[in-house]
Amino acid sequence: MLVTSIVAFAKNVIMDPLGLLSGIIDAETLPRWSQTNLSKCPEVLEERESPFPVNIDINDKICLWEGDITKLNCDIIVNSTNESLNDKNPISERIFKVAGPLLQQEIVIEVQNCRTGEAKMSKGYGLPSRYVVHTVGPRYNTKYKTAAESALYMCYRNVLQLAFENNLHSIGLTVINSTRRGYPPEEGAHIALRTVRRYLEHNIDAFGVIVFVVEPIDESTYKRLMPMYFPRDKKEEQFAISFLPSDIGNEDGEPFLPERQIRIMDKPLKANNGIDLLNSFVGRHPFAKVAADLDTGRRAKLQGRSQVEQDILEQQRKYSQWIKRSRTEDFSEISKLGFLSNPGVDLQGRPVVVFIGRFFPAHAIDLNKAVSYFIHFMDTIASREYVFLYFHTLTTEDHQLDMTFLKHFYEMLDIKYRRNMHSFQIIHGSVWLRVCTWFFTMFNAATIKDKVHFVPGVQYLYDIISPDQLEIPPFVMEFDIQENGPSYYTPKTKHMLVSPPT
């Protein structure tokens, strides 16, 4: 350790007369993941087998560090760039500035270019690191999601393989996926973490330390996801299982490619697990357990009620059953997820309800209990005029419910939810969400169509809600500033009503 520090100091004095490298951090001295504070996880009643069990040896190789990668003294650091190796992103520009003109000269003469998913190495020159590995992350398009995931996986895999082949033991691993190329930060983090995890499982002795070097905007995401892939004790391991995405890749962390599994089925209308695709929703959704019995309709007809009256009575009956159920359930664990809150009131004194989409594990939660919890939370609030805020910020498929579920859910709710809803504000909604919302409100929820608004940024909410009445997670504000700039609000721009897709 002393020798390493002396070498770093000498390199700083000789090659950095302007002081660009002041404050060098030795990667070996950073606290390992195994030394960080454990998450506060509730007890899990039923123990399951985890695809990422506790491994102290692996955790001792991993660090999470929010800082300047050009200050990191290690064998290699990673530069996320474009195919021509001249990307103007801030991290890449800092790397070239500190490394000096010799790096640019090597890039032009020897390295020249790098294709998406590849990794190419150059010397570090004026940097504390010995080498720089340049790699090109993919552009993200939901239509070609699998291709983007595979390309990003190859970026991380090729960086690790290049270090392994050149006997380089310490790595400063930057965030390769870029929001400038449309890649969702959370999805990119999942791929980065699981790829490193799987690589270390096969090559535990290859590295001394791998540092995930993150900017402030990515730090909270990595802190939240790392326990899923690098659990520090059994309790954290078991709790994390429910929050893992459905696709955790193969034994190397490579994304699962469904097209490789296509085969001819003897009964095309059934999936290979035997579930009838045409009727898979019937009988298993949360509302199936409180469905009406056949005699209810017959009795209503005999009593001379109209179909509309029957439908209203049936809706009220179902909702009453959910109310009774919600009064007997323990919601202590589900409330800790924090996806639903009532932080305050708007400028007119109406209660404000906030739903954070990214905090809702749609595919890893008991939907019956989620519905019950929502009704328990909302029943008294919806009894008077209220405002509902839905933050779609950085959500993925793992946070979203299918349209059939939403249709049943909407139809089950008491009429007071629609009558007393003053407005439904959707913040950071994607193009796809706009299309889905338009179809849903046009064909299933026409009575609230004019109450639904898409809001392009957080500051637009302050027309109707005082800032001190909102509790907005840091990742939402960071994304908002990144997307819209620190001061983008103009009074002329108002809430955008849902409009037909074009």
Residue pairs with C-beta under 8 A, 6 or more apart in sequence:
1 26
1 28
1 29
4 26
4 28
4 73
5 26
8 24
8 26
8 73
8 128
11 21
11 128
12 21
12 22
12 24
12 128
15 21
15 100
15 125
15 126
16 22
16 126
20 70
20 97
20 98
20 126
21 70
21 71
21 98
21 126
21 127
21 128
23 71
24 71
24 72
24 73
24 128
25 65
25 67
25 71
25 72
25 73
26 73
26 74
27 63
27 72
27 73
27 74
27 170
27 172
27 209
27 211
28 170
28 208
28 209
30 63
30 65
30 209
30 211
31 63
32 59
32 60
32 61
32 62
32 63
32 209
33 59
33 60
33 62
33 63
33 64
33 226
33 230
33 232
34 56
34 59
34 60
34 62
34 232
36 64
36 232
38 232
38 233
38 235
38 236
39 227
39 236
39 239
41 235
41 236
41 238
41 239
41 240
42 239
42 333
42 336
43 235
44 235
44 238
44 239
44 241
47 238
48 238
48 241
50 231
50 237
50 238
50 240
50 241
51 244
51 248
52 194
52 197
52 228
52 229
52 230
52 231
52 237
52 240
52 244
52 248
53 231
53 237
54 231
54 232
54 233
54 234
54 236
54 237
55 201
55 230
57 204
58 197
58 200
58 201
58 204
58 230
59 230
59 232
61 200
61 204
61 207
61 208
61 209
61 210
62 196
62 200
62 209
62 210
62 212
62 226
62 230
63 209
63 210
63 211
63 212
64 211
64 212
64 214
64 219
64 222
64 223
64 226
65 72
65 211
65 212
65 213
65 214
66 213
66 214
66 215
66 216
66 219
67 213
68 94
69 77
69 78
69 91
69 94
69 95
69 172
69 174
69 213
70 77
70 94
70 95
70 97
70 98
70 127
70 128
71 128
72 128
72 129
72 172
72 211
72 213
73 128
73 129
74 128
74 129
74 130
74 170
74 171
74 172
74 209
74 211
75 129
75 130
75 131
75 163
75 168
75 169
75 170
75 171
76 121
76 124
76 129
76 130
76 131
76 132
76 133
76 163
76 168
76 170
76 171
76 172
77 95
77 124
77 127
77 129
77 131
77 132
77 133
77 171
77 172
77 174
77 213
78 132
78 133
78 134
78 135
78 159
78 171
78 172
78 173
78 174
78 176
79 91
79 92
79 95
79 132
79 133
79 134
79 135
79 174
80 87
80 89
80 91
80 92
80 135
80 136
80 137
80 155
80 174
80 175
80 176
80 177
80 178
81 87
81 89
81 92
81 114
81 134
81 135
81 136
82 136
83 113
83 114
83 115
83 116
83 136
84 113
85 107
85 111
85 112
85 113
85 114
85 134
86 107
89 178
89 180
91 174
91 215
95 103
95 127
95 132
96 103
96 104
98 126
98 127
99 124
99 125
99 126
99 127
99 132
100 125
100 126
102 123
102 125
102 126
103 122
103 123
103 124
103 125
103 126
103 132
106 122
106 123
107 122
107 134
110 122
111 120
111 122
111 134
114 120
114 134
114 135
114 136
115 136
116 136
116 137
116 138
116 151
117 135
117 136
117 138
117 150
117 151
117 152
117 154
117 155
117 158
118 135
118 136
118 154
118 155
118 158
119 133
119 134
119 135
119 155
119 158
119 159
119 161
119 162
120 133
120 134
120 135
121 131
121 132
121 133
121 134
121 162
121 166
122 131
122 132
122 134
123 130
123 131
123 132
124 130
124 131
124 132
129 172
130 168
131 166
131 168
133 159
133 162
133 163
135 155
135 158
135 159
135 176
136 155
137 151
137 152
137 155
137 176
137 177
137 178
137 181
137 183
137 188
138 147
138 148
138 151
138 152
138 155
138 177
138 181
138 183
139 148
139 181
139 182
139 183
140 148
140 177
140 181
140 182
140 183
140 184
141 148
141 182
142 432
146 255
146 257
146 258
146 259
148 183
149 187
149 191
149 255
150 254
150 255
150 257
152 176
152 177
152 183
152 188
152 191
152 192
153 191
153 195
153 249
153 253
153 254
153 255
155 176
156 173
156 176
156 191
156 192
156 195
156 196
157 195
157 199
157 252
157 253
157 254
159 171
159 173
159 176
160 171
160 195
160 196
160 199
160 203
163 169
163 171
163 206
163 207
164 203
164 206
164 207
169 206
169 207
169 208
169 209
170 207
170 208
170 209
170 210
170 211
171 207
171 209
171 210
171 211
172 211
172 213
173 192
173 196
173 210
173 211
173 212
173 213
174 213
175 185
175 188
175 189
175 192
175 212
175 213
175 214
175 215
175 218
176 188
176 192
177 183
177 184
177 185
177 187
177 188
177 189
177 191
177 192
179 185
179 482
184 394
184 396
185 217
185 218
185 221
185 394
186 221
186 225
186 358
186 394
186 396
187 396
189 218
189 221
189 222
189 225
190 225
190 245
191 249
191 253
191 255
192 212
193 212
193 222
193 225
193 226
193 228
193 229
193 230
194 229
194 248
194 249
194 253
195 249
195 252
195 253
195 254
196 210
196 212
196 229
196 253
197 229
197 230
197 253
198 249
198 251
198 252
198 253
199 252
199 253
200 206
200 207
200 210
202 252
212 222
212 226
214 222
216 478
217 475
217 478
217 479
217 482
220 474
220 475
220 478
221 394
221 475
227 236
227 239
227 240
228 240
228 243
228 244
231 237
231 240
242 361
242 364
242 365
243 361
243 364
244 364
245 396
245 398
246 363
246 398
247 255
247 256
249 255
249 256
250 256
263 272
265 271
265 272
269 276
269 277
269 278
270 276
270 277
271 277
271 280
281 404
281 405
282 288
285 367
285 404
285 405
285 408
286 367
286 368
286 370
286 371
286 405
286 409
287 318
287 371
287 408
287 409
287 412
289 368
290 318
290 321
290 322
291 318
292 314
292 317
292 318
296 314
296 317
297 310
297 314
300 309
300 310
300 313
301 310
305 313
312 415
315 411
315 412
315 414
315 415
316 414
318 412
319 375
319 412
319 413
319 414
322 371
322 372
322 375
322 412
323 375
323 379
325 372
326 372
326 373
326 375
326 376
326 379
327 376
329 369
329 372
329 373
329 376
331 369
331 372
331 373
331 376
334 365
334 369
334 370
334 373
335 373
337 359
337 360
337 361
337 365
338 356
338 359
339 355
339 356
339 357
339 359
339 360
340 353
340 354
340 355
340 356
340 373
340 374
340 377
341 353
341 354
341 356
341 471
342 351
342 352
342 353
342 354
342 377
342 381
343 352
343 354
343 469
343 470
343 471
344 351
344 352
344 465
344 466
344 468
344 469
344 470
345 351
345 352
345 469
346 352
346 387
346 422
346 464
346 465
346 466
346 469
347 464
347 465
347 466
348 464
350 384
350 385
350 386
350 387
350 422
351 381
351 384
351 386
351 387
352 386
352 387
352 388
352 389
352 465
352 469
352 470
353 378
353 381
353 386
353 387
353 388
353 389
354 389
354 391
354 470
354 471
354 472
355 388
355 389
355 390
355 391
356 391
356 393
356 473
356 476
357 390
357 391
357 392
357 393
357 395
357 399
357 400
358 391
358 393
358 394
358 395
358 399
358 473
358 475
359 399
359 473
360 370
360 399
361 398
361 399
362 398
362 399
362 400
362 401
363 398
364 398
367 405
371 409
375 413
378 417
382 414
382 416
382 417
382 420
382 421
383 416
383 420
384 420
385 420
385 421
385 422
386 420
386 421
386 422
387 421
387 422
387 423
387 425
387 464
387 465
388 421
388 423
388 424
388 425
389 425
389 427
389 461
389 470
390 424
390 425
390 426
390 427
391 427
391 428
391 472
391 473
391 476
392 426
392 427
392 428
392 429
392 430
392 433
393 427
393 428
393 475
393 476
393 479
393 480
394 428
394 475
394 479
401 409
403 436
403 440
406 440
407 440
407 444
410 444
410 445
411 444
418 445
418 447
418 448
421 448
421 451
422 451
423 451
423 452
423 453
423 464
424 448
424 451
424 452
424 453
425 453
425 455
425 461
425 495
426 433
426 437
426 452
426 453
426 454
426 455
427 455
427 457
427 458
427 461
427 476
428 456
428 457
428 476
428 479
428 480
428 483
429 437
429 454
434 454
434 498
434 501
435 501
437 452
437 454
437 498
438 498
438 499
438 500
438 501
441 448
441 449
441 452
441 498
442 449
442 500
449 498
450 497
452 497
452 498
453 495
453 496
453 497
453 498
454 495
454 496
454 497
454 498
455 461
455 495
455 496
456 484
456 493
456 496
457 480
457 483
457 484
457 488
457 489
458 472
458 476
458 477
458 480
459 480
459 484
459 488
459 489
460 489
460 493
460 494
460 495
461 470
462 489
463 494
463 495
